[in-house]
Amino acid sequence: MKILFVITSLEIGGAQTFLLRLYEYLQNQGNEVYLLNLHFSKHQLGSGNLKNAFHFHPPGHLNLKIKSYIIRKPISQLRFKAQVNFAKKIINQVKPDIINSHLWFADYVVFETLKKTKKIPHIVSMHGCYENWLNNENKELSDRFIQRSRGILSQCDGIITAAEKNDAIFNEIGIQPTRKCIYYGYPKQVLCLEETDKIIRFGLVARGIKEKGWKEAILAFVELSKLYGNLELILVGGGKYLEVLKKRYEKYDNIVFTGSVHDPRKFIRSITIGLLPTYFPSESLPNTIIEYLAFGKPVISTDIGEIPNMISSKNGDAGFVIRLENNQKVNTQILKNVMQNYIENQSLIAKHSKRAHLAFRKFKLENCSENYLKFFSRFTFNEKNPAS
């Protein structure tokens, strides 16, 4: 089976990280896979070592947001046509058996590209952006988004969701397409001996946007630092928002800002408890939680998306889930209390660490890739890989 993956961009994000992981795994297993990236950036992930990858270089220095495409601004339409033409060129060159798009704009480009060409099965993979735009405060923008989404989702052949919350768009547009929920996969990690310096290290690894709960984590930690010694907070991420926070809290020696990190695994290994007090509207199946579990780290997070199910195991939860307030924000006092629970009951850390290893089993990369291939095979047919 010849697979063409299409994605909006490869700049840092959960969907991008997962797709690259899946793409490289399938490639290493001998599958014929190709990647079409619709927006080249010098800051993108994996740009130096991707095989069979095609990157669209936007003309000029335009830096347009998805909103521009939804409302069809003239300049954005010029670039959109160029992206559709580039996609047609790559599809004609690769001649894939199936196309799998990730993120809304990639879905839109593939939809437009296949309108007047020979039919190739198109599978949409959802990561949370549909329900985010669905709840946009700008009603005109939201209505136009729904209109375009109805076309995309009614014409594609199948849909892969990452969380139950991804189903919201189907009820809104009145369709029930062929779909399957498949969790992200992550490679099994070689675990090292735990640190024995008796410091409890809380860590937060995420994109550098405020909705990931950076400030809330810092405020809770600062309060705990007034009560306890031997605590550290490791903040792994980059961007302007984190630079502002770093300057604001630079007087605290036990708060470490690492800046942008390509591979956060060494920091995840070093922490005791993983934090993700997220209230990001698009949050579905955060990679950060999977990474914490892969290294046996207890998790403190929120009840958004699939997170409660992510940390569950047959022996109980591998951490704590905080319910978001009515304003969809995190209560810092509750976050502090949950963090304090680990400090005062350190036997709980070992207990939840064991559960983390059990909870991680649902995210094995080999299972994820096998489920993707099985779903793809339902829409393709050839001698080596008959449709099931």
N, C-alpha and C positions, 0 to 999 in steps of 0.2 A: 504494500500500500504506500503510495506516494502522498505525503502530507505537506501542505503549505500552511504554516501558522502566520497569522497577521495580527499585528498589535499597533496601537496608536503611537506609542513611543517606548523607548527603553530607558527613560529617566527613572530614577529610583522610586519604587512603589511595590506594593504587595503583589499585584497582578504580574508586573514585569519580572520580579524575582522568581515567582513560581513558574512562569512560562519558560524562562531561561533554564531553570532547573529541569523541567520536564523535557524541553527540547534537547538539551545536552545528554540527558539520560537515554532518551530514545535513540539518539544518534550513536551513542556508545554501544547500544545494544544491536546495532546493525540496521536500524530502520532508515528508510530514505525520507529525510525530513528537510524542509526548507523554511526560512524565516523572512517575512517581509515586514520591515519596520517603517512606518509611515511618517516618521519625523526624526531625522538624524540629529543628534546633539553630542557635543564634545564631552558632556557630562554623563552620557548614558552608560548603562551597565553592560559589561561583557563585550565592549566594542572591539577589543583587540584580538579576540581569539574565537570568533564565531564563524563556523564553516557553513557554506551554503546560505549566507544571509545577504539580503538586499536592503539597502537603506535609501529612503527618499530624502534628498537634500533640498529643503525649501528654497525657492528663489528669493534673492535679496536678503533682507534682515527682518522679515516679518516674524512676529512672535504672537500668533493668533491663538485665542482661547476657544474652547469648544462652543461657548456661547455665540461666537461670531458665526459659526457654521449653522447653528440652529436657526438663527434669525436671518441667515443668508445675506450677510454684508457683501457688497460687490467685490472687495479685495479678497475676502476669504473664499469666494466662489471661484476666483481665478486659480487660487492655489488648490482648492478642492478638485477642480477639473484636472489639474496637473497630477494630483495624487491618484485620481481614478485612472488616468491614462497610464501612469507608472504601474499601477496594480494590474491593469490589463496586459501590459507588456510582460510583467513577471509571470502572470498566469499562463500566457501563451508560450513563454519560454520553458517554464517548469512542467506544464501540463499535469497538474496534480489530480489525484483520485478524489481528494477531499480537501476542503478549506476550513480551517478552524480559526475564528477571529476572537480577539480578547480586547475588551473595553469598547464602550459605545461607539466612538468615532470609527474604529476599525470595522465594527459591524456595519456601520453606515456606508463606508467606502466599498466593502465587499458587496453589499446589497446593490449599490448603484452600478458596480462593475459587472455584476452577473445579470443585470436586467436585459441586456441585448446580446449576450454571448451564449455559447453552448452551456447547457446546465451542468454545473458541477455541484455536488452536495456541499452545503454550507452549514457548519455547526457553530453556534454562538456559545462562548464561555462567559458566564456572568461573574462579576467580582464586586458588585455593590453599587456601581455608578447609575444604574437605571432607577433604583428607588431614591437615590440622592437627587437626581434631576426631577423626579416625580414630585418631590416635596419642595421644589424651589419656590421662594416667596414671590417671584415674578410670574403672575398667572399667565401672561401672554407667552412667556418663554416656556413655561411648563406645558401649556396646551400644544405649542408647536413641537415640543419634544415628544409628547405622547403621540401626535400625528405621525411623526417620522418613525417612532419606535413601533407603532402598529404595522407599518409597512415592512420594517426589518424582521420583526418577530413572526409575522404571519407568512413571510416568504422563505425564511430559513428552514432547513430540513430538521434540525434538532437543536436542543439547548442543553448545556451543562451548567448547573448551578453549583454554588459553593456553600450556600446556606438557605434555610427555609425562608428568610426574609427576602431573598431574591425573587420569590414568587409574587410579590406585591404588584409588579407591573402587569402580570397576566390578568389579574382580576380587574385592573384599571382599564385595560384595552379590550377586555372581553374575549380572550382566546385561551385555550389550554393546549399548548403545543407538546410534541413529544420531547420529553426532557428526563434528565437523570441528575441527581445530586452526587457529585464526586468530590471528596475532600482532597486538598492539596497533599502532595507527597514531599518527604524530606529524607535525605540519605541518613542511614544509621551512623551514629557518631562513636568514635573511640573515646571512651570516658577515662579521664585521669583521676588520680587520687585527689580527694578534696583538700582544700587549704586547711591548715591546722593553726592559724594565727589567732583564732577566736574572735576575729572581726566579722560582724554581720554586715554583708554587703548587699544592699538593695540595688537593682539595676533596671534601667529602662532603655530599651533598644527600639527605635522607631524613626519614622520620617519626622523632619523638624518642623512640624506644624502644631499650633496650639491645641488642636482638638485631640491630640494623642495624650493629653493630660500631663505635660511636662511641669507646668507651674504648680498644679495640684500636688504632684509627687514631691516637688521641692518644698512646698509649704508644710506638708505633713512631716517630711523628714526633718526640717528645721525645728519643729516643735518637739519631735522625739529626741533630737540632739541635745535639747535642754535638760532631758531627763536621764539620758544614758550615754556612756562613753562607748568606744569600740564599735562605732557605726560608720559606714561609708555609703555614699550614693554615687553610682556610676551612671552617667548619662551619655548614651552612645547615639550620636546623630549630628547632623550639621544643618546649616541654613541661617538666615537672618534672624529668625525668631529666637533660636537658641543662642545666637551671639548676644542678643539683648539680655537674655536671662543670665548668661555667663558673666556679663559685666555687672549685673544687678546683685549677683550672689557670690562675687569673687572673694569676699572676705571669709567664706567658709572653706577651711582647708579640707574638710571631709566630703566635699561635693566636687566630683571630677567630671569635667566636660571633655569628652574625647575628640569632638569634632567629627567630620565625616569619616566614615570607616567603610572600606570596601568589603571586608570580611569580619563580622562582629563576633565570630566564634570564640576567639581568645578572651574576650570580655565576658561573654556569657558563661564560659567555663569558670571564670573567677568570681562570679557573683553567688550569693547565697539564695536570694529570692528574686524572682522576676516580676517587674511591675509593668502594667499597661492600663492605666486609668483612662481609657479612651472614651470619647463621646463623638468620634468622627462619624458623620451620618452614613458614609459608604461602607463602614466597617462590616465585613461579612465573616471572613475566616482568616484572621491576621497571622501572617507568617511568624511574627515575633512570638506568639504563644506556642506555635509548633516548635520553634527553636528552643524556647525555654524547656519544654517537655522533653525534647531530644537529649538534652543534657541533664535531665533529672532535677530541674529546678522547680520548686513550688511557685505558684502563680497567684498574683493578686491583680484582678482585672474587673471589668464591668459586665453587665448583662446584655450588652449590645450584640446583635448578630448571633453567630453560632458559638460564642465563647463559653457559655455554660456547658454545652455538650463537649466542647473541645477538651476541657480539663477533667471530664468525668472518666472514671475507670470502674472496673468491676468491684473494686474495694473501696470506692468512694472518691470524692473530688480531690484533685491534686492542688488544692489551694482555695482561695476565696473569691466569690463574685459579688461585687457591689452593685446594687440597683441604682440606676441613674435617677436623679431628681426629676420633678415634673418639668423643669426647664431644660431637661436633657443634659445636665451638667453633673459633675462628680462632687459629692459632699466631702470636703477635705477632712473634716473631723472624723467621719466614718472611715476614710482611707487611713488616717493616722491610727485609729483604734485597731484596725485589722493588722497593720504593720506591727503595732505594739504587741499583738497577740503572739507573733512569732518570736519577738525579743524576749518575752516573759515565759514562753513555753517552747524552749528550743528543741524538745523532743518531737514537737509537731513538725519541725523542719525535716527531720529524717523520715517521719511517717509520710509526709506529703511528697517527699522526694521519691520514695518507692512507688507511690501512686502515679507520679509523673511519668515514670518509665512505662507503666501499664497504659496510661492514657495515650502515650505516643504511638502505640501499636497501630492505631487507626490511621496514622499518617505515613506509613511506609511508602517510599517512593516507588518501589516495584509494584505495589498494589494499585497505586494511583495510575501509573502508566498503563498497566494491564486493563484497568477499567476504562481509560480513555480509548485505547485501541479497540476494545470490545464494543464500545458505543459507536465509534467510527465505522466499524465493520457492518453495522446495521444499515448503513446508507451507501455502501460501496459493494462492488462485485468484481472479482477477478479470480483467476484459477488458483492463485496461491492463498487468497483470503476471501472466500465466499461470504456473502452477507448471511448473518444469522437470523 
